[in-house]
Every structure is written in C-alpha cells, then in structure tokens.
C-alpha cells in the first residue's frame, strides 16, 4: 500500500506539473489577486472556490522563483509538504486557502494551485508574491560626530529592494568634497565632517511593492573657537562691571575667568562685579572649553582700567577727629595737674 501511495503522489505531481504550465493564467483563475508580504510576516492565498459537498480529491500548491516548480503542499488522503515549508503553512482543504508564515526574501515568486473536485472540473489559478521592506534603519555612528573626524551612516532594511535615496533636511544628498556614497548607496560617508553637515538625514529604501524610510538627526560638534571678551575697558569706582565671554561651540562652551593670571570664582559666560574698586583693574582672560571635542581656548587679554581717587576723609570727619584728639590732650593735662597737686600735699 505504501508503494502504491507514493506512486500515486508522484503521478499526481507529474500531472500537476503539466497542468501548471498549460492551464494557469497569471493573477486569474481561482486566485484573484497578487500579494505583497513582509519579511517575518504572513500572507493568505485566498481562492474563489466554494466548499463542495464532497471533499476535493486533490488540493495542490506549488512555488516557482524562476528556477522551476517546487511543491509547497500536495493534499490528497494525506499531505506531502515540500522542503522548507514544514511548520510554515496551513491549508484549508475545503476552500484551498493557504497561509504562509515566517516569510523570507526567498519566498518572492509565483504561487500556483490546482484543485480537483470529486466528479467536477479541475480548477486552477496563479498569483505572484512580492516580499516588501518591513522596516528601514540608519545605523548611527559608534562615536559622537566631531568636526574634522570621519563618520559613516549606514542604511539597511529587511527584504529585497532596488533603490536607496538619501536626503538631508528634505533635499537629496549629492556627493561632494567630503561626502561619498558607496555600497549601492547603502553607506553615506563624511570625510572629514563639517559643521554644515549637521541636519536631519533620511534614507528611503524601495522596491516595486513598497518603500520604507528611516531618519537620523546628526549634530556635528565643534569648537570652541573665536573666543572673545566684550565689555568696557574703562570704568569708574563704585560702578557695576559686566564682561561677556563668547565662543563659537557646539555644544555650548564652559567658561573659566581669570584676572591677572589667577582663576576667579566665576564659571559662566558673564563676569559681574558691583561696586568696582581700584583693585579690580587689570588683565582679564576667559578660557572656553568643550567637553565633547576636548578642546580649550583662551581669549585675548581684556585690559580694564578703573578710574577714581582713593577714598579720603571728609572735612567733618577730620574736624571730629581733631576735636576728639584735643579733648584727649586736655583730659590728659588736667589729669596730670590733679595728680601732681595730690602728690604735693
């Protein structure tokens, strides 16, 4: 019996092979539409077959990727499942519906079915399955982008695709003096990075079935440079002094102020001193730093001159001190006289 059954499967397969090549019309017959699927997803091949009163004698599905038909499943009194389809398919014998799971890129191709009723005419159909891109991603640089250093952005997607397009802030990216596209536009290289390369980059991958987009916002870190101090060079005693340190830097620079070479207690871009004294005059410098680029730059010297006289006593204060001194002297004289008189007695 086993020999007869195997022979029957072989003979049916040969018959179906001939039928697939003579009776099927693409996208027609009992399969109404072509299908799209995503890598890792599932598709359902539906048919227009009405469930019969008696079970179908045979329901068979085959697959052709361009190198000949392969059996997906041939279902008679038992099922013969083709290699690679175990645990990936479910067949409804009453309608011929077929579910195909865990799709891969290799599942792209033409699927054909033949349904043989008990006492009726053979029914057939075919459709094409295209596996589309399920997701796109841009691989970020392993290090923080810094001006003057090389950086690569890599665009990948699941599924077969024919084109990749890079855009920056919505406009197409074109190769330039420091920009190179290679590996079929998969890799966008910057060598070296410029600060003007900062922006939002998108990569669109597409095939005839669909497209997918991934985005990456790149911030190019640079500086500090052009460190400058702005503020007055002259100021009067008791006025308020404000000096501002500015540096071109991304991210914003950190600041350290120094007066006459000694570090002050101000660590912000603004140096403020109220009630300026003569001792506040001197040479001021500002050191700007960038924690990401690792650079530090010191500004040119900013010289400050404080105008005004040293504080002197007012006339009233002098008069008061003079009177106090006289009183002390008078008291001392009177005390001495009193002492001498007492001693003479």
C-alpha positions in Angstrom: 0.0 0.0 0.0 2.8 2.4 0.9 4.4 1.8 -2.6 1.0 2.5 -4.3 0.5 5.7 -2.2 4.0 7.0 -3.1 3.4 6.2 -6.7 0.1 8.0 -6.6 1.8 11.1 -5.1 4.5 11.0 -7.8 2.0 10.6 -10.6 -0.2 13.4 -9.3 2.8 15.6 -9.0 3.7 15.0 -12.6 0.1 15.6 -13.7 0.0 18.9 -11.7 3.4 19.9 -13.2 1.9 19.7 -16.7 -1.3 21.4 -15.6 0.6 24.3 -14.0 2.3 25.0 -17.3 -0.7 24.7 -19.6 -3.9 25.7 -17.7 -2.9 28.7 -15.4 -3.4 32.3 -16.2 -1.4 34.7 -14.1 -3.4 36.6 -11.5 -6.6 34.9 -12.6 -8.5 31.7 -12.2 -9.3 30.7 -8.6 -6.7 33.1 -7.2 -8.0 36.6 -7.7 -5.1 38.9 -6.7 -1.3 39.1 -6.5 0.0 39.6 -3.0 2.6 41.5 -1.0 4.2 40.3 2.2 6.7 41.5 4.8 9.8 39.6 5.9 8.9 37.7 9.1 5.2 38.2 8.4 2.4 36.0 6.9 0.3 36.0 3.8 -3.0 34.3 3.0 -3.6 32.9 -0.5 -7.3 33.0 -0.9 -9.4 31.4 -3.7 -12.8 31.8 -5.2 -13.6 28.2 -4.6 -16.9 27.3 -3.0 -16.7 24.5 -0.4 -18.0 21.3 -2.1 -20.4 18.7 -0.7 -17.8 16.1 -1.1 -14.1 16.7 -0.2 -11.8 17.7 -3.0 -9.8 14.8 -4.3 -6.6 16.9 -4.5 -5.6 20.4 -3.5 -2.0 21.3 -4.5 0.1 24.4 -4.3 3.5 24.9 -6.0 6.1 27.7 -6.0 8.3 29.0 -8.8 11.0 31.6 -8.1 12.3 31.3 -11.7 14.1 28.1 -11.5 11.2 25.6 -11.8 8.2 24.5 -9.8 8.6 23.3 -6.2 6.0 21.6 -4.3 4.6 23.6 -1.4 1.9 21.1 -0.4 0.0 18.3 -2.2 -3.0 17.2 -0.2 -4.9 14.1 -1.1 -5.8 11.5 1.6 -2.6 12.7 3.2 -0.4 15.7 2.9 3.0 15.9 1.2 4.7 19.1 2.3 7.7 20.4 0.4 11.1 21.0 2.0 11.3 24.3 3.8 7.6 24.6 4.3 7.3 22.4 7.4 5.6 24.4 10.2 5.2 27.4 7.9 1.9 26.6 6.1 -1.7 25.9 6.9 -4.1 24.6 4.3 -7.9 24.7 4.3 -8.9 21.8 2.1 -12.5 22.9 1.8 -11.5 26.2 0.0 -7.9 25.7 -1.0 -6.9 28.7 1.2 -3.2 28.6 2.1 -1.4 30.5 4.9 2.3 31.0 4.5 4.2 32.2 7.6 7.7 33.5 8.6 8.2 35.0 5.2 11.8 35.4 3.9 13.2 37.2 0.8 13.4 33.8 -0.9 9.6 33.5 -0.9 9.2 36.0 -3.7 7.9 34.4 -6.8 4.8 32.8 -8.4 2.4 30.5 -6.5 0.1 28.2 -8.3 -2.8 26.0 -7.2 -4.8 23.1 -8.7 -8.0 21.9 -7.1 -9.5 18.7 -8.3 -13.2 18.1 -7.2 -14.8 14.7 -6.8 -16.6 14.5 -10.1 -16.2 18.1 -11.2 -13.8 20.0 -13.5 -10.3 20.8 -12.4 -9.8 24.4 -11.1 -6.6 26.3 -11.2 -5.0 29.7 -10.6 -1.8 31.6 -10.0 -0.6 34.8 -8.5 2.7 36.5 -7.6 4.0 37.2 -4.1 6.4 40.1 -3.6 8.2 40.5 -0.3 8.4 44.1 0.6 10.5 46.1 3.0 9.2 45.7 6.5 11.4 48.3 8.2 14.3 50.6 7.4 17.0 51.8 9.8 20.0 54.1 9.8 22.9 52.9 11.9 24.3 55.7 13.9 28.0 56.4 14.2 29.7 54.5 17.1 31.2 57.8 18.3 29.8 61.3 18.7 30.2 63.2 15.4 33.0 65.8 15.7 34.1 68.2 13.1 37.2 67.1 11.3 36.7 63.4 12.0 35.2 60.8 9.6 31.7 59.4 10.1 29.6 56.8 8.3 25.8 56.5 8.2 24.5 53.1 7.1 21.0 52.4 5.7 19.6 48.9 6.0 16.2 47.3 5.5 14.6 43.9 5.6 13.6 42.5 2.3 14.7 42.9 -1.3 14.9 46.5 -2.5 16.2 48.1 -5.6 16.8 51.7 -4.7 18.1 53.8 -1.8 17.8 57.5 -1.6 19.4 59.8 1.0 18.1 63.2 1.9 19.2 66.0 4.2 16.5 68.3 5.6 14.3 67.1 2.8 16.7 67.7 -0.1 18.6 65.0 -2.0 22.2 64.3 -0.8 24.7 64.7 -3.5 28.4 63.5 -3.3 30.7 66.4 -2.7 34.2 67.3 -1.5 33.7 65.5 1.8 30.6 63.3 1.1 30.8 59.9 -0.6 28.0 57.4 -1.3 29.1 53.8 -1.8 28.0 50.1 -1.5 25.0 50.9 -3.8 24.1 54.0 -1.7 23.9 51.9 1.5 26.7 53.9 3.2 26.9 57.7 3.4 30.4 58.7 4.4 31.7 62.0 5.6 35.4 62.5 5.5 36.0 64.8 7.2 32.9 66.1 8.9 32.0 69.8 8.6 29.7 71.7 10.9 27.5 72.4 8.0 26.8 68.7 7.7 24.5 69.0 10.8 20.9 68.2 10.0 18.2 65.6 9.7 19.1 62.7 7.4 16.6 60.3 5.9 17.1 57.1 3.9 14.3 55.8 1.8 14.6 52.2 0.5 12.1 51.0 -2.0 11.1 48.2 -4.4 8.2 47.9 -6.8 5.9 46.8 -4.0 6.6 49.5 -1.3 9.1 51.7 0.4 10.2 52.5 3.9 12.0 55.5 5.5 14.4 55.9 8.4 15.6 59.2 9.9 18.7 60.3 11.9 19.4 63.8 13.2 23.1 64.5 13.2 24.7 67.2 15.3 28.3 67.9 14.4 30.2 69.0 17.5 32.9 71.6 17.1 34.9 74.4 18.8 35.4 76.3 20.9 36.9 78.9 18.6 36.9 82.7 18.2 36.8 83.2 21.9 36.2 86.9 22.7 35.5 89.1 25.7 33.2 92.1 25.3 32.7 94.9 27.8 34.2 98.2 28.9 37.9 98.9 29.0 37.4 101.7 31.5 35.1 102.1 34.4 34.7 104.3 37.4 35.0 103.3 41.0 31.7 102.1 42.6 30.1 101.3 39.1 29.0 97.8 38.2 31.3 95.9 35.9 29.9 93.3 33.3 32.1 91.4 30.9 30.8 88.8 28.5 32.8 85.9 27.1 31.6 84.4 23.8 32.8 81.3 21.9 31.6 79.5 18.8 31.0 76.0 20.0 28.6 73.0 19.8 27.6 72.1 22.5 27.7 75.4 24.3 31.2 76.0 25.8 32.0 76.1 29.5 33.9 79.1 30.8 36.6 80.0 33.4 37.5 83.6 34.1 41.0 84.7 35.1 42.3 88.1 36.4 46.0 88.8 36.1 46.5 85.0 35.5 44.7 83.9 38.7 41.5 81.9 38.4 38.3 83.7 39.6 35.2 82.1 41.1 33.1 82.9 38.1 32.3 79.9 35.8 29.7 81.4 33.5 29.8 83.4 30.3 29.2 86.6 32.2 31.5 88.1 34.7 29.9 90.7 37.0 31.2 92.8 39.9 29.2 95.5 41.6 30.8 98.4 43.4 34.1 98.3 41.5 37.2 99.2 43.4 40.6 100.4 42.1 42.0 96.9 42.8 39.6 95.5 40.2 41.6 96.9 37.4 43.9 94.6 35.5 44.1 92.0 32.7 41.1 89.7 32.3 41.1 86.5 30.2 38.4 83.8 29.6 39.0 80.1 28.9 36.3 78.3 26.9 36.1 74.6 26.9 34.1 71.8 25.0 33.7 68.5 26.9 32.9 66.6 23.7 35.7 67.8 21.4 38.1 68.1 24.3 39.4 71.5 23.2 40.1 74.5 25.3 40.9 78.0 24.0 41.9 81.2 25.9 40.7 84.6 24.8 42.9 87.6 24.1 43.7 89.8 27.1 41.0 92.3 28.0 42.5 95.2 29.9 40.4 97.1 32.4 41.2 100.5 33.9 39.3 101.7 37.0 39.1 105.5 37.2 38.8 107.3 40.6 40.7 108.6 43.7 41.5 106.7 46.8 38.9 107.3 49.4 39.7 110.3 51.8 38.1 111.6 54.9 35.6 114.4 54.7 36.1 117.8 56.4 33.6 117.0 59.0 35.3 113.7 59.8 38.6 115.4 60.1 37.2 118.1 62.4 35.6 115.4 64.5 38.9 113.5 64.8 40.8 116.8 65.7 38.3 117.7 68.4 38.5 114.2 69.8 42.3 114.4 69.9 42.2 117.8 71.6 39.8 116.5 74.2 42.1 113.6 74.9 45.0 116.0 75.3 43.1 118.4 77.6 41.9 115.4 79.7 45.5 114.2 79.9 46.8 117.6 81.0 44.1 118.1 83.6 44.7 114.6 84.9 48.4 115.2 85.2 47.8 118.5 87.1 45.4 116.8 89.5 47.9 114.1 90.2 50.7 116.5 90.9 48.6 118.5 93.3 47.7 115.4 95.2 51.2 114.3 95.3 52.5 117.8 96.6 50.2 117.6 99.5 
